[in-house]
Structures are given as C-alpha cells and as structure tokens.
Amino acid sequence: MVLFIICIKYIRMIEILTKMPEISIKAEPIFKIGNFHITNSLILSFVVLIFFLISAVIYEKNSKLKKKSNFYYFVNFLLKAVYGLFEGVLKERAVIFFPLLGSFFFFILLNNWFGLLPFVGSLLIKVKEHDEIFHFPIFRGNNADLNATFAIAIVSVVMIQVYGTKYLGFKDYIKKFINLTNPMNFVLGFLEIISEFSKILSFSFRLFGNIFAGEVLVTIVAFLVPVLASFPFIILEVFVGFIQALVFSMLTAVFINGAIAKHH
C-alpha cells in the first residue's frame, strides 16, 4: 500500500514537471538585424534604458523650475541616499566616481525590478528556428541573461583599471601586476592578474545566479499554486534585486578605491 502511494506521488510529480513552462538558461532570439540576434533580454534592456533616459530628462527639466514636482524630490532623495553610501567608501572622491557607480546601481536595480513585472515572461511570440516553431517570451529579465551580466562586469573591471592608471600613472600601476624586483613580488603580481580576471566571473555569475534563480522560483511557485502563492516570493525578489544592485555597485566602489590607493 505504501509502495502504491509512493508510485502515485512519483507519477503525479512527473506529470507536474512535464506540464511546467519551459525554463531556458539562455535568452531566446526574437528577431535579427543582419546577423545580429535581438534577444528578449535585450528588448527589455532597451525598455529599461528608455525609461531611465526619460526619467533623467524629466528630473533635469524639473531641476530648473522654481516649483519642483514630487517626482524631482523623490529622485533627489534616492540620489542623495545612494551617494551617501558611496561617500562612506570613497570619501571626497565619491563625486568623481558617482556617475559610473550610480549608473551601475540604478540600471541594475531597474532591470531586476522590471524582470518581475507581470508581462515579462508571459507575453509569447511564435519564432521559427531551424524549420521549427517555438513560443518564446517577448521580454526576459536582462540580468537573468549571463551575456548581460558578463558585459556589465567587463565594463566595471575595465573602468577599475582605467581609474587606477589615471590616478597612479601607468608605470606605478603596472607594478602591481609586473614586478621583477624579487621572486615573491613576481608571484604576487601574477596572482593580482588572476584576481582581476576573477572579478569578471565573480561579478557576472553572482548577479546572474541570484536573479535567474529568483525568477525560476517565482515561475515554479506561480505554476504550482497559481492563486497569490507567489506574492511573498515576489516581495522577496524585490528585496534581492535591490541588494544585488547595491552589492555590485559597492564592490565596484571598493575595488576602485583599492586601485587608486598608493601601495607601499
């Protein structure tokens, strides 16, 4: 009897899993421009970018008005709060690096939150690929695509090197990686080179893993228990999206601070 119940449960589990919506680890191509594939994550990224730019234009126009809107004060509050966090790491130099760090924070945050909107993943389109018809979602969270997080990570690490070279000079900065004064410094320099490349992997996989896992969790819970069961998980993912944006930008600030510091 017990064996029969276990078999029934096992069969039921298989039925549930076979009826679940397909979850792809890679972004799906929606259309092509020449040989360049436009994926669903890239489309949502464009939507976020347009929203970002429109918000910036509205904020800039409001800053010139005598009677400012509530939107201006809200954005101004956010900017000051985020700037204060970076100021704790970079001190008086925070004003120099805030355009880069603030862009990282708000762009990643908006992409994380836009990926939780109801139309993301639910609006499907028919796409013909290799003589087969597939149903792909039109929108997919940008940071749930490893290509996107990898690109942001490369920008972050490259800018760390650029600022390090600018503030210390090329000759002094390169000594951090190539130092032939003694065998120990040579080995440490080699380890520093590996460390810089590992930052790209750490940045990209951390952001991708957290966001992709969260979206998969929300999708599975919504499929198994459709009525409001996924709401607590969505609230959790809103918080996780904020934390991941903060972690990425703050780590970039810490690494920049380390790169521009003179080493003895």
C-alpha positions, 0 to 999 in steps of 0.5 A: 500500500505504501509502495502504491502511494509512493508510485502515485506521488512519483507519477503525479510529480512527473506529470507536474514537471512535464506540464511546467513552462519551459525554463531556458538558461539562455535568452531566446532570439526574437528577431535579427538585424543582419546577423545580429540576434535581438534577444528578449533580454535585450528588448527589455534592456532597451525598455529599461534604458528608455525609461531611465533616459526619460526619467533623467530628462524629466528630473533635469527639466524639473531641476530648473523650475522654481516649483519642483514636482514630487517626482524631482524630490523623490529622485533627489532623495534616492540620489542623495541616499545612494551617494551617501553610501558611496561617500562612506567608501570613497570619501571626497572622491565619491563625486568623481566616481558617482556617475559610473557607480550610480549608473551601475546601481540604478540600471541594475536595480531597474532591470531586476525590478522590471524582470518581475513585472507581470508581462515579462515572461508571459507575453509569447511570440511564435519564432521559427528556428531551424524549420521549427516553431517555438513560443518564446517570451517577448521580454526576459529579465536582462540580468537573468541573461549571463551575456548581460551580466558578463558585459556589465562586469567587463565594463566595471573591471575595465573602468577599475583599471582605467581609474587606477592608471589615471590616478597612479600613472601607468608605470606605478600601476603596472607594478602591481601586476609586473614586478621583477624586483624579487621572486615573491613580488613576481608571484604576487603580481601574477596572482593580482592578474588572476584576481582581476580576471576573477572579478569578471566571473565573480561579478557576472555569475553572482548577479546572474545566479541570484536573479535567474534563480529568483525568477525560476522560483517565482515561475515554479511557485506561480505554476504550482499554486497559481492563486497569490502563492507567489506574492511573498516570493515576489516581495522577496525578489524585490528585496534581492534585486535591490541588494544585488544592485547595491552589492555590485555597485559597492564592490565596484566602489571598493575595488576602485578605491583599492586601485587608486590607493598608493601601495607601499 
